[in-house]
Amino acid sequence: MTDDTIRAFDGGAVSKTSAIFRGLWRDGLLAAASWAAAALITVGLPDVVPWGSAGLFAALTGIAAGVFLVLSFVVHRLDRLGSGIIHYGPWFIAIGIWLAVWS
């Protein structure tokens, strides 16, 4: 066994990286990235049609990105609520992508 592996409870060797990321919600990380992209695009690109609420929209999508980032670490501890959030994970990603394209 190398330094990059640890012993699992069942006796099998597991890499440290896979042991760390086993509890992460991958869709939550992707949702955080897509919502953060929407916020950055809103702030970074000039408005073709000024609508006056770009700052608020960027702030709200940035906050949502932060929430998804936190949830990606703790969603597995939320029992029934967490399983509902996990179920809708692909939709959260799709909505973030849609918001990034729309903004």
N, C-alpha and C positions, 0 to 999 in steps of 0.2 A: 504494500500500500504506500502510495506516495504522499507527500505533504499536502497535495491538492485534494485529497479525498478524506472523508470521515466515515466512520462506521455507522450504518443505520441500525435501528433496533432489531431488524430481522437478520442482521449479520452481513448484509450486502454493503458493498462500498458505494458511496454516493459522493459526487464531487461537492466541494464547498459551495460553488456557484449554484448548483442545482438545489442544494439544501436551503440557501438563502432565498432564492427566487421561487421556491415551491409555494410559499404562502402569498405570493403576489397575484393580484387580479390583473391579467394581461390586458383584457379589454378596458379596464379602468385606466391603465397607462396610455393606451391608444386614444381613449376618449379625452384624457387630459391633453394629449398632444394635439388632437384635432381642434379642441376648444381654444387652446393657447394659440394655435395657428390662426384661428378666426380673429382673436384679439389682436395679434401682431399685424395681420393683414389690414385690419380696420385702422390701426394707428399708423402703419407704415405707408400705405398707398394713399395717394391724394383722392379726394372725393370728386367724382364726375358731376354728381348732382348733390350739392350740399344740403343735408337734411337736419343738421343741428344737433343730433344726438349720437354722433359717432363716439364721443368720449364715454358716454354712459354705456353704450353697447359694448365697447372694448372693455370697460371695467367689469360689466356683468359676465361677459364670456371669460375674462381672466379669472374672476372669482370662481366660476363654474369649473375651470381647468384646475384650480387649486383644490376644490372639493373632490373632483375625480382623482386627483393625485393622492390625496389623503385616503380616500376610499379604497384605492388600489392596495393599500397596506392593511386596512382594518375591516374590509367588507366581510371577510370570512368569520369574523367574530360577532357579526350582527344577527346571527341565526336566521329567522324567517324573513326579516326585512332584507338582510344581506342576500339571501337566495333570490328574492325578487329583483334586487338591483343587478345581480349577476345575470339573471335571465334577460334583462333589457340592455345589457352591455353593448351588443352590436348596434342597437338603435341609438345609443348615446354617441357612439363613434360616427354613425351616419349623419346625425343631426349636427355634430361639430363640423364635419366635412361640408355639409350643406351651408352652414352659417359662414364658413370660410369662403366658399364659392360665391355666396350671395353678397357678402360684404365687399 
